[in-house]
Amino acid sequence: MLLLLTFLSPIPVAAVVLVTLMGMTGFAATPVLGAPALRFAGSAPTLVSGLSGSAPNVGIAVGSWTAGITLSSPLGQAGPPLVGTVAAPSPSYR
């Protein structure tokens, strides 16, 4: 979806639809990924619950900062989704 957004970002309706779909899938993934973490938490379920809830927020903060930098680069509107497309499969994301 990020790659599509790279090319369709100048079209407002397409951009809104794609960002909405990404938001829906992103918010749905957090509890799904947090449940297995709690299963293996052992004696620290509160710590694991806090970390699994705050990790997406760290990603949002770093992504927003990176998007701001790329928006002011020559890439313009296509910068944030292009950087996201490159960063998503990176090993630091797993």
Gaussian input, Z-matrix of N, CA and C with variables (Angstrom, degrees):
# hf/3-21g

backbone

0 1
 N
 C     1     B1
 C     2     B2     1     A1
 N     3     B3     2     A2     1     D1
 C     4     B4     3     A3     2     D2
 C     5     B5     4     A4     3     D3
 N     6     B6     5     A5     4     D4
 C     7     B7     6     A6     5     D5
 C     8     B8     7     A7     6     D6
 N     9     B9     8     A8     7     D7
 C    10    B10     9     A9     8     D8
 C    11    B11    10    A10     9     D9
 N    12    B12    11    A11    10    D10
 C    13    B13    12    A12    11    D11
 C    14    B14    13    A13    12    D12
 N    15    B15    14    A14    13    D13
 C    16    B16    15    A15    14    D14
 C    17    B17    16    A16    15    D15
 N    18    B18    17    A17    16    D16
 C    19    B19    18    A18    17    D17
 C    20    B20    19    A19    18    D18
 N    21    B21    20    A20    19    D19
 C    22    B22    21    A21    20    D20
 C    23    B23    22    A22    21    D21
 N    24    B24    23    A23    22    D22
 C    25    B25    24    A24    23    D23
 C    26    B26    25    A25    24    D24
 N    27    B27    26    A26    25    D25
 C    28    B28    27    A27    26    D26
 C    29    B29    28    A28    27    D27
 N    30    B30    29    A29    28    D28
 C    31    B31    30    A30    29    D29
 C    32    B32    31    A31    30    D30
 N    33    B33    32    A32    31    D31
 C    34    B34    33    A33    32    D32
 C    35    B35    34    A34    33    D33
 N    36    B36    35    A35    34    D34
 C    37    B37    36    A36    35    D35
 C    38    B38    37    A37    36    D36
 N    39    B39    38    A38    37    D37
 C    40    B40    39    A39    38    D38
 C    41    B41    40    A40    39    D39
 N    42    B42    41    A41    40    D40
 C    43    B43    42    A42    41    D41
 C    44    B44    43    A43    42    D42
 N    45    B45    44    A44    43    D43
 C    46    B46    45    A45    44    D44
 C    47    B47    46    A46    45    D45
 N    48    B48    47    A47    46    D46
 C    49    B49    48    A48    47    D47
 C    50    B50    49    A49    48    D48
 N    51    B51    50    A50    49    D49
 C    52    B52    51    A51    50    D50
 C    53    B53    52    A52    51    D51
 N    54    B54    53    A53    52    D52
 C    55    B55    54    A54    53    D53
 C    56    B56    55    A55    54    D54
 N    57    B57    56    A56    55    D55
 C    58    B58    57    A57    56    D56
 C    59    B59    58    A58    57    D57
 N    60    B60    59    A59    58    D58
 C    61    B61    60    A60    59    D59
 C    62    B62    61    A61    60    D60
 N    63    B63    62    A62    61    D61
 C    64    B64    63    A63    62    D62
 C    65    B65    64    A64    63    D63
 N    66    B66    65    A65    64    D64
 C    67    B67    66    A66    65    D65
 C    68    B68    67    A67    66    D66
 N    69    B69    68    A68    67    D67
 C    70    B70    69    A69    68    D68
 C    71    B71    70    A70    69    D69
 N    72    B72    71    A71    70    D70
 C    73    B73    72    A72    71    D71
 C    74    B74    73    A73    72    D72
 N    75    B75    74    A74    73    D73
 C    76    B76    75    A75    74    D74
 C    77    B77    76    A76    75    D75
 N    78    B78    77    A77    76    D76
 C    79    B79    78    A78    77    D77
 C    80    B80    79    A79    78    D78
 N    81    B81    80    A80    79    D79
 C    82    B82    81    A81    80    D80
 C    83    B83    82    A82    81    D81
 N    84    B84    83    A83    82    D82
 C    85    B85    84    A84    83    D83
 C    86    B86    85    A85    84    D84
 N    87    B87    86    A86    85    D85
 C    88    B88    87    A87    86    D86
 C    89    B89    88    A88    87    D87
 N    90    B90    89    A89    88    D88
 C    91    B91    90    A90    89    D89
 C    92    B92    91    A91    90    D90
 N    93    B93    92    A92    91    D91
 C    94    B94    93    A93    92    D92
 C    95    B95    94    A94    93    D93
 N    96    B96    95    A95    94    D94
 C    97    B97    96    A96    95    D95
 C    98    B98    97    A97    96    D96
 N    99    B99    98    A98    97    D97
 C   100   B100    99    A99    98    D98
 C   101   B101   100   A100    99    D99
 N   102   B102   101   A101   100   D100
 C   103   B103   102   A102   101   D101
 C   104   B104   103   A103   102   D102
 N   105   B105   104   A104   103   D103
 C   106   B106   105   A105   104   D104
 C   107   B107   106   A106   105   D105
 N   108   B108   107   A107   106   D106
 C   109   B109   108   A108   107   D107
 C   110   B110   109   A109   108   D108
 N   111   B111   110   A110   109   D109
 C   112   B112   111   A111   110   D110
 C   113   B113   112   A112   111   D111
 N   114   B114   113   A113   112   D112
 C   115   B115   114   A114   113   D113
 C   116   B116   115   A115   114   D114
 N   117   B117   116   A116   115   D115
 C   118   B118   117   A117   116   D116
 C   119   B119   118   A118   117   D117
 N   120   B120   119   A119   118   D118
 C   121   B121   120   A120   119   D119
 C   122   B122   121   A121   120   D120
 N   123   B123   122   A122   121   D121
 C   124   B124   123   A123   122   D122
 C   125   B125   124   A124   123   D123
 N   126   B126   125   A125   124   D124
 C   127   B127   126   A126   125   D125
 C   128   B128   127   A127   126   D126
 N   129   B129   128   A128   127   D127
 C   130   B130   129   A129   128   D128
 C   131   B131   130   A130   129   D129
 N   132   B132   131   A131   130   D130
 C   133   B133   132   A132   131   D131
 C   134   B134   133   A133   132   D132
 N   135   B135   134   A134   133   D133
 C   136   B136   135   A135   134   D134
 C   137   B137   136   A136   135   D135
 N   138   B138   137   A137   136   D136
 C   139   B139   138   A138   137   D137
 C   140   B140   139   A139   138   D138
 N   141   B141   140   A140   139   D139
 C   142   B142   141   A141   140   D140
 C   143   B143   142   A142   141   D141
 N   144   B144   143   A143   142   D142
 C   145   B145   144   A144   143   D143
 C   146   B146   145   A145   144   D144
 N   147   B147   146   A146   145   D145
 C   148   B148   147   A147   146   D146
 C   149   B149   148   A148   147   D147
 N   150   B150   149   A149   148   D148
 C   151   B151   150   A150   149   D149
 C   152   B152   151   A151   150   D150
 N   153   B153   152   A152   151   D151
 C   154   B154   153   A153   152   D152
 C   155   B155   154   A154   153   D153
 N   156   B156   155   A155   154   D154
 C   157   B157   156   A156   155   D155
 C   158   B158   157   A157   156   D156
 N   159   B159   158   A158   157   D157
 C   160   B160   159   A159   158   D158
 C   161   B161   160   A160   159   D159
 N   162   B162   161   A161   160   D160
 C   163   B163   162   A162   161   D161
 C   164   B164   163   A163   162   D162
 N   165   B165   164   A164   163   D163
 C   166   B166   165   A165   164   D164
 C   167   B167   166   A166   165   D165
 N   168   B168   167   A167   166   D166
 C   169   B169   168   A168   167   D167
 C   170   B170   169   A169   168   D168
 N   171   B171   170   A170   169   D169
 C   172   B172   171   A171   170   D170
 C   173   B173   172   A172   171   D171
 N   174   B174   173   A173   172   D172
 C   175   B175   174   A174   173   D173
 C   176   B176   175   A175   174   D174
 N   177   B177   176   A176   175   D175
 C   178   B178   177   A177   176   D176
 C   179   B179   178   A178   177   D177
 N   180   B180   179   A179   178   D178
 C   181   B181   180   A180   179   D179
 C   182   B182   181   A181   180   D180
 N   183   B183   182   A182   181   D181
 C   184   B184   183   A183   182   D182
 C   185   B185   184   A184   183   D183
 N   186   B186   185   A185   184   D184
 C   187   B187   186   A186   185   D185
 C   188   B188   187   A187   186   D186
 N   189   B189   188   A188   187   D187
 C   190   B190   189   A189   188   D188
 C   191   B191   190   A190   189   D189
 N   192   B192   191   A191   190   D190
 C   193   B193   192   A192   191   D191
 C   194   B194   193   A193   192   D192
 N   195   B195   194   A194   193   D193
 C   196   B196   195   A195   194   D194
 C   197   B197   196   A196   195   D195
 N   198   B198   197   A197   196   D196
 C   199   B199   198   A198   197   D197
 C   200   B200   199   A199   198   D198
 N   201   B201   200   A200   199   D199
 C   202   B202   201   A201   200   D200
 C   203   B203   202   A202   201   D201
 N   204   B204   203   A203   202   D202
 C   205   B205   204   A204   203   D203
 C   206   B206   205   A205   204   D204
 N   207   B207   206   A206   205   D205
 C   208   B208   207   A207   206   D206
 C   209   B209   208   A208   207   D207
 N   210   B210   209   A209   208   D208
 C   211   B211   210   A210   209   D209
 C   212   B212   211   A211   210   D210
 N   213   B213   212   A212   211   D211
 C   214   B214   213   A213   212   D212
 C   215   B215   214   A214   213   D213
 N   216   B216   215   A215   214   D214
 C   217   B217   216   A216   215   D215
 C   218   B218   217   A217   216   D216
 N   219   B219   218   A218   217   D217
 C   220   B220   219   A219   218   D218
 C   221   B221   220   A220   219   D219
 N   222   B222   221   A221   220   D220
 C   223   B223   222   A222   221   D221
 C   224   B224   223   A223   222   D222
 N   225   B225   224   A224   223   D223
 C   226   B226   225   A225   224   D224
 C   227   B227   226   A226   225   D225
 N   228   B228   227   A227   226   D226
 C   229   B229   228   A228   227   D227
 C   230   B230   229   A229   228   D228
 N   231   B231   230   A230   229   D229
 C   232   B232   231   A231   230   D230
 C   233   B233   232   A232   231   D231
 N   234   B234   233   A233   232   D232
 C   235   B235   234   A234   233   D233
 C   236   B236   235   A235   234   D234
 N   237   B237   236   A236   235   D235
 C   238   B238   237   A237   236   D236
 C   239   B239   238   A238   237   D237
 N   240   B240   239   A239   238   D238
 C   241   B241   240   A240   239   D239
 C   242   B242   241   A241   240   D240
 N   243   B243   242   A242   241   D241
 C   244   B244   243   A243   242   D242
 C   245   B245   244   A244   243   D243
 N   246   B246   245   A245   244   D244
 C   247   B247   246   A246   245   D245
 C   248   B248   247   A247   246   D246
 N   249   B249   248   A248   247   D247
 C   250   B250   249   A249   248   D248
 C   251   B251   250   A250   249   D249
 N   252   B252   251   A251   250   D250
 C   253   B253   252   A252   251   D251
 C   254   B254   253   A253   252   D252
 N   255   B255   254   A254   253   D253
 C   256   B256   255   A255   254   D254
 C   257   B257   256   A256   255   D255
 N   258   B258   257   A257   256   D256
 C   259   B259   258   A258   257   D257
 C   260   B260   259   A259   258   D258
 N   261   B261   260   A260   259   D259
 C   262   B262   261   A261   260   D260
 C   263   B263   262   A262   261   D261
 N   264   B264   263   A263   262   D262
 C   265   B265   264   A264   263   D263
 C   266   B266   265   A265   264   D264
 N   267   B267   266   A266   265   D265
 C   268   B268   267   A267   266   D266
 C   269   B269   268   A268   267   D267
 N   270   B270   269   A269   268   D268
 C   271   B271   270   A270   269   D269
 C   272   B272   271   A271   270   D270
 N   273   B273   272   A272   271   D271
 C   274   B274   273   A273   272   D272
 C   275   B275   274   A274   273   D273
 N   276   B276   275   A275   274   D274
 C   277   B277   276   A276   275   D275
 C   278   B278   277   A277   276   D276
 N   279   B279   278   A278   277   D277
 C   280   B280   279   A279   278   D278
 C   281   B281   280   A280   279   D279

   B1=1.4349
   B2=1.5314
   B3=1.3326
   B4=1.4618
   B5=1.5206
   B6=1.3085
   B7=1.4573
   B8=1.5260
   B9=1.3157
   B10=1.4712
   B11=1.5291
   B12=1.3219
   B13=1.4580
   B14=1.5250
   B15=1.3232
   B16=1.4601
   B17=1.5240
   B18=1.3200
   B19=1.4601
   B20=1.5335
   B21=1.3210
   B22=1.4644
   B23=1.5247
   B24=1.3316
   B25=1.4635
   B26=1.5281
   B27=1.3390
   B28=1.4666
   B29=1.5337
   B30=1.3299
   B31=1.4698
   B32=1.5373
   B33=1.3387
   B34=1.4683
   B35=1.5283
   B36=1.3126
   B37=1.4678
   B38=1.5241
   B39=1.3247
   B40=1.4707
   B41=1.5218
   B42=1.3259
   B43=1.4661
   B44=1.5284
   B45=1.3304
   B46=1.4686
   B47=1.5241
   B48=1.3184
   B49=1.4746
   B50=1.5264
   B51=1.3209
   B52=1.4566
   B53=1.5309
   B54=1.3188
   B55=1.4657
   B56=1.5313
   B57=1.3273
   B58=1.4618
   B59=1.5260
   B60=1.3186
   B61=1.4682
   B62=1.5236
   B63=1.3273
   B64=1.4626
   B65=1.5284
   B66=1.3160
   B67=1.4586
   B68=1.5130
   B69=1.3316
   B70=1.4642
   B71=1.5251
   B72=1.3078
   B73=1.4718
   B74=1.5268
   B75=1.3192
   B76=1.4583
   B77=1.5166
   B78=1.3321
   B79=1.4610
   B80=1.5197
   B81=1.3211
   B82=1.4546
   B83=1.5253
   B84=1.3192
   B85=1.4660
   B86=1.5209
   B87=1.3197
   B88=1.4688
   B89=1.5286
   B90=1.3354
   B91=1.4690
   B92=1.5231
   B93=1.3162
   B94=1.4637
   B95=1.5302
   B96=1.3255
   B97=1.4595
   B98=1.5260
   B99=1.3161
   B100=1.4589
   B101=1.5153
   B102=1.3212
   B103=1.4670
   B104=1.5295
   B105=1.3368
   B106=1.4697
   B107=1.5267
   B108=1.3266
   B109=1.4672
   B110=1.5294
   B111=1.3233
   B112=1.4649
   B113=1.5197
   B114=1.3018
   B115=1.4581
   B116=1.5363
   B117=1.3303
   B118=1.4614
   B119=1.5326
   B120=1.3141
   B121=1.4602
   B122=1.5201
   B123=1.2930
   B124=1.4593
   B125=1.5147
   B126=1.3344
   B127=1.4569
   B128=1.5299
   B129=1.3341
   B130=1.4717
   B131=1.5333
   B132=1.3221
   B133=1.4665
   B134=1.5222
   B135=1.3306
   B136=1.4655
   B137=1.5221
   B138=1.3252
   B139=1.4596
   B140=1.5235
   B141=1.3230
   B142=1.4644
   B143=1.5160
   B144=1.3096
   B145=1.4542
   B146=1.5208
   B147=1.3130
   B148=1.4665
   B149=1.5167
   B150=1.3254
   B151=1.4617
   B152=1.5267
   B153=1.3331
   B154=1.4652
   B155=1.5247
   B156=1.3115
   B157=1.4633
   B158=1.5201
   B159=1.3277
   B160=1.4625
   B161=1.5253
   B162=1.3057
   B163=1.4668
   B164=1.5307
   B165=1.3380
   B166=1.4696
   B167=1.5313
   B168=1.3405
   B169=1.4665
   B170=1.5253
   B171=1.3177
   B172=1.4652
   B173=1.5259
   B174=1.3378
   B175=1.4648
   B176=1.5164
   B177=1.3180
   B178=1.4592
   B179=1.5327
   B180=1.3220
   B181=1.4656
   B182=1.5277
   B183=1.3122
   B184=1.4692
   B185=1.5277
   B186=1.3289
   B187=1.4581
   B188=1.5182
   B189=1.3189
   B190=1.4690
   B191=1.5243
   B192=1.3263
   B193=1.4673
   B194=1.5250
   B195=1.3302
   B196=1.4674
   B197=1.5258
   B198=1.3198
   B199=1.4621
   B200=1.5196
   B201=1.3225
   B202=1.4576
   B203=1.5130
   B204=1.3206
   B205=1.4673
   B206=1.5282
   B207=1.3232
   B208=1.4668
   B209=1.5268
   B210=1.3287
   B211=1.4672
   B212=1.5233
   B213=1.3210
   B214=1.4592
   B215=1.5305
   B216=1.3121
   B217=1.4656
   B218=1.5319
   B219=1.3061
   B220=1.4700
   B221=1.5398
   B222=1.3261
   B223=1.4691
   B224=1.5255
   B225=1.3257
   B226=1.4666
   B227=1.5136
   B228=1.3359
   B229=1.4623
   B230=1.5139
   B231=1.3047
   B232=1.4595
   B233=1.5272
   B234=1.3245
   B235=1.4530
   B236=1.5181
   B237=1.3475
   B238=1.4643
   B239=1.5276
   B240=1.3358
   B241=1.4650
   B242=1.5282
   B243=1.3240
   B244=1.4610
   B245=1.5216
   B246=1.3227
   B247=1.4659
   B248=1.5317
   B249=1.3177
   B250=1.4679
   B251=1.5096
   B252=1.3232
   B253=1.4649
   B254=1.5223
   B255=1.3138
   B256=1.4691
   B257=1.5294
   B258=1.3316
   B259=1.4642
   B260=1.5247
   B261=1.3105
   B262=1.4707
   B263=1.5310
   B264=1.3023
   B265=1.4752
   B266=1.5320
   B267=1.3258
   B268=1.4693
   B269=1.5326
   B270=1.3136
   B271=1.4727
   B272=1.5250
   B273=1.3333
   B274=1.4647
   B275=1.5166
   B276=1.3091
   B277=1.4551
   B278=1.5231
   B279=1.3069
   B280=1.4743
   B281=1.4806
   A1=110.99
   A2=116.30
   A3=118.51
   A4=111.42
   A5=115.82
   A6=118.87
   A7=110.64
   A8=117.33
   A9=120.65
   A10=110.84
   A11=115.76
   A12=119.77
   A13=111.45
   A14=116.54
   A15=120.11
   A16=110.54
   A17=115.72
   A18=120.10
   A19=113.06
   A20=117.21
   A21=120.45
   A22=113.82
   A23=118.73
   A24=120.12
   A25=114.05
   A26=121.05
   A27=118.49
   A28=113.89
   A29=117.47
   A30=121.30
   A31=107.26
   A32=117.95
   A33=120.34
   A34=114.86
   A35=118.77
   A36=120.86
   A37=110.26
   A38=116.93
   A39=120.50
   A40=110.73
   A41=117.55
   A42=121.22
   A43=111.11
   A44=116.97
   A45=120.28
   A46=110.65
   A47=117.29
   A48=120.70
   A49=110.39
   A50=117.72
   A51=120.54
   A52=112.17
   A53=117.86
   A54=120.17
   A55=110.38
   A56=117.33
   A57=120.82
   A58=111.07
   A59=117.32
   A60=120.63
   A61=111.74
   A62=116.88
   A63=119.43
   A64=110.97
   A65=117.14
   A66=120.49
   A67=112.47
   A68=116.33
   A69=120.19
   A70=111.44
   A71=116.97
   A72=119.05
   A73=111.01
   A74=117.83
   A75=120.53
   A76=112.70
   A77=117.16
   A78=120.15
   A79=111.26
   A80=118.09
   A81=120.89
   A82=111.79
   A83=117.31
   A84=120.33
   A85=112.73
   A86=118.87
   A87=120.97
   A88=112.96
   A89=120.84
   A90=118.26
   A91=112.86
   A92=116.74
   A93=119.70
   A94=110.44
   A95=116.66
   A96=120.39
   A97=112.08
   A98=117.87
   A99=121.18
   A100=113.82
   A101=117.95
   A102=121.35
   A103=112.48
   A104=120.05
   A105=118.26
   A106=112.98
   A107=116.90
   A108=119.48
   A109=110.13
   A110=117.42
   A111=120.48
   A112=111.78
   A113=116.73
   A114=120.51
   A115=110.82
   A116=116.57
   A117=120.78
   A118=112.33
   A119=118.12
   A120=121.88
   A121=113.46
   A122=117.35
   A123=119.62
   A124=111.50
   A125=116.47
   A126=120.28
   A127=113.47
   A128=117.96
   A129=120.19
   A130=112.29
   A131=118.11
   A132=118.72
   A133=113.50
   A134=117.49
   A135=120.02
   A136=110.60
   A137=116.98
   A138=121.52
   A139=110.73
   A140=116.55
   A141=120.20
   A142=110.73
   A143=117.52
   A144=121.01
   A145=110.91
   A146=117.03
   A147=120.79
   A148=112.17
   A149=116.25
   A150=119.59
   A151=112.20
   A152=116.92
   A153=118.43
   A154=111.34
   A155=117.15
   A156=120.07
   A157=113.11
   A158=117.12
   A159=119.88
   A160=113.03
   A161=118.46
   A162=120.74
   A163=112.26
   A164=119.88
   A165=118.51
   A166=112.40
   A167=117.24
   A168=119.59
   A169=111.52
   A170=117.21
   A171=120.73
   A172=109.36
   A173=115.67
   A174=119.88
   A175=112.31
   A176=116.94
   A177=121.14
   A178=110.10
   A179=116.56
   A180=120.04
   A181=111.30
   A182=116.92
   A183=120.45
   A184=110.19
   A185=116.81
   A186=120.25
   A187=112.77
   A188=116.88
   A189=120.43
   A190=111.04
   A191=116.25
   A192=120.61
   A193=110.33
   A194=116.35
   A195=120.64
   A196=110.78
   A197=117.10
   A198=120.47
   A199=111.29
   A200=116.95
   A201=120.03
   A202=112.45
   A203=115.94
   A204=119.83
   A205=110.49
   A206=117.17
   A207=119.15
   A208=112.59
   A209=117.28
   A210=118.57
   A211=111.44
   A212=116.59
   A213=119.22
   A214=112.54
   A215=117.26
   A216=121.23
   A217=109.40
   A218=117.81
   A219=119.56
   A220=113.87
   A221=117.67
   A222=119.98
   A223=111.97
   A224=117.10
   A225=120.87
   A226=112.58
   A227=116.09
   A228=122.01
   A229=113.10
   A230=117.94
   A231=120.87
   A232=111.77
   A233=118.83
   A234=122.45
   A235=115.52
   A236=119.45
   A237=119.38
   A238=114.44
   A239=120.23
   A240=116.78
   A241=112.76
   A242=117.22
   A243=119.36
   A244=110.63
   A245=117.58
   A246=120.91
   A247=109.99
   A248=117.86
   A249=121.10
   A250=112.70
   A251=116.66
   A252=120.59
   A253=110.61
   A254=116.69
   A255=120.56
   A256=110.52
   A257=118.05
   A258=121.70
   A259=113.34
   A260=118.59
   A261=121.20
   A262=113.49
   A263=120.36
   A264=118.24
   A265=114.28
   A266=118.23
   A267=119.84
   A268=110.38
   A269=117.66
   A270=121.39
   A271=113.68
   A272=118.39
   A273=119.52
   A274=111.68
   A275=117.82
   A276=122.03
   A277=111.99
   A278=117.09
   A279=119.57
   A280=112.50
   D1=-34.76
   D2=179.37
   D3=-64.38
   D4=-37.97
   D5=179.10
   D6=-65.32
   D7=-39.08
   D8=175.23
   D9=-62.47
   D10=-40.29
   D11=-179.62
   D12=-65.24
   D13=-29.69
   D14=177.60
   D15=-58.52
   D16=-41.47
   D17=-176.44
   D18=-90.48
   D19=-27.52
   D20=-175.70
   D21=-99.62
   D22=4.06
   D23=-177.53
   D24=-62.13
   D25=-28.58
   D26=176.85
   D27=-71.23
   D28=-13.12
   D29=-179.65
   D30=-97.39
   D31=107.94
   D32=-172.47
   D33=-56.71
   D34=-43.99
   D35=-177.01
   D36=-65.29
   D37=-44.55
   D38=179.30
   D39=-63.93
   D40=-39.80
   D41=179.71
   D42=-64.02
   D43=-43.23
   D44=179.86
   D45=-64.39
   D46=-43.05
   D47=179.64
   D48=-63.00
   D49=-46.15
   D50=-178.57
   D51=-66.60
   D52=-40.94
   D53=178.75
   D54=-66.23
   D55=-37.63
   D56=176.81
   D57=-63.23
   D58=-44.89
   D59=178.17
   D60=-63.21
   D61=-40.61
   D62=178.49
   D63=-65.67
   D64=-39.00
   D65=177.93
   D66=-64.69
   D67=-41.88
   D68=179.41
   D69=-64.08
   D70=-42.67
   D71=-179.57
   D72=-73.73
   D73=-34.43
   D74=179.12
   D75=-67.33
   D76=-44.21
   D77=179.13
   D78=-68.50
   D79=-29.58
   D80=179.50
   D81=-73.89
   D82=-26.25
   D83=-176.26
   D84=-75.74
   D85=-29.84
   D86=-174.08
   D87=-60.13
   D88=-50.87
   D89=178.89
   D90=-68.89
   D91=-30.24
   D92=179.16
   D93=-66.49
   D94=-37.80
   D95=178.71
   D96=-80.25
   D97=-25.22
   D98=179.56
   D99=-75.88
   D100=-30.08
   D101=-178.36
   D102=-62.24
   D103=-47.85
   D104=177.42
   D105=-64.19
   D106=-31.98
   D107=178.10
   D108=-63.37
   D109=-40.86
   D110=177.84
   D111=-66.32
   D112=-32.25
   D113=-179.86
   D114=-63.51
   D115=-35.40
   D116=-178.22
   D117=-100.53
   D118=14.72
   D119=-174.77
   D120=-69.84
   D121=-25.99
   D122=-178.55
   D123=67.28
   D124=-123.69
   D125=-175.15
   D126=-90.06
   D127=6.18
   D128=-177.49
   D129=-128.94
   D130=56.52
   D131=-178.40
   D132=-66.19
   D133=-30.96
   D134=179.61
   D135=-67.52
   D136=-42.15
   D137=178.28
   D138=-62.63
   D139=-46.02
   D140=-179.62
   D141=-64.87
   D142=-39.26
   D143=178.66
   D144=-63.31
   D145=-42.40
   D146=178.32
   D147=-65.90
   D148=-42.53
   D149=-179.99
   D150=-68.27
   D151=-40.25
   D152=-179.70
   D153=-70.06
   D154=-22.67
   D155=175.98
   D156=-84.60
   D157=-30.73
   D158=-177.42
   D159=-89.58
   D160=-22.69
   D161=-179.76
   D162=-59.19
   D163=-44.36
   D164=176.17
   D165=-61.94
   D166=-32.27
   D167=178.95
   D168=-67.32
   D169=-35.97
   D170=175.84
   D171=-64.03
   D172=-42.75
   D173=177.59
   D174=-62.20
   D175=-38.60
   D176=178.35
   D177=-65.35
   D178=-41.97
   D179=-179.55
   D180=-65.29
   D181=-45.95
   D182=179.70
   D183=-66.20
   D184=-41.21
   D185=178.75
   D186=-64.29
   D187=-39.03
   D188=178.59
   D189=-66.41
   D190=-41.50
   D191=177.79
   D192=-62.39
   D193=-45.94
   D194=179.56
   D195=-63.98
   D196=-40.41
   D197=179.19
   D198=-62.80
   D199=-39.63
   D200=177.79
   D201=-62.51
   D202=-39.64
   D203=178.22
   D204=-66.65
   D205=-44.29
   D206=-177.45
   D207=-71.75
   D208=-27.49
   D209=177.00
   D210=-64.19
   D211=-33.87
   D212=179.51
   D213=-88.14
   D214=2.38
   D215=177.18
   D216=-87.78
   D217=175.12
   D218=177.49
   D219=-63.02
   D220=-15.62
   D221=178.21
   D222=-68.87
   D223=-29.46
   D224=178.32
   D225=64.34
   D226=-134.56
   D227=-178.11
   D228=-62.11
   D229=-28.46
   D230=-177.88
   D231=-79.01
   D232=-10.94
   D233=-176.16
   D234=-63.05
   D235=-55.36
   D236=-177.27
   D237=-58.39
   D238=-48.13
   D239=179.42
   D240=-68.04
   D241=-29.86
   D242=178.35
   D243=-68.15
   D244=-43.03
   D245=176.80
   D246=-64.53
   D247=-39.76
   D248=176.67
   D249=-63.43
   D250=-37.66
   D251=177.87
   D252=-63.94
   D253=-37.64
   D254=179.37
   D255=-75.71
   D256=-39.02
   D257=-175.75
   D258=-76.28
   D259=-30.61
   D260=-174.51
   D261=-56.57
   D262=-45.50
   D263=179.98
   D264=-84.98
   D265=5.23
   D266=-176.48
   D267=-70.05
   D268=151.72
   D269=-178.45
   D270=-62.04
   D271=-26.89
   D272=-179.57
   D273=-70.79
   D274=-12.41
   D275=-179.24
   D276=-85.02
   D277=-11.37
   D278=-174.50
   D279=-101.16

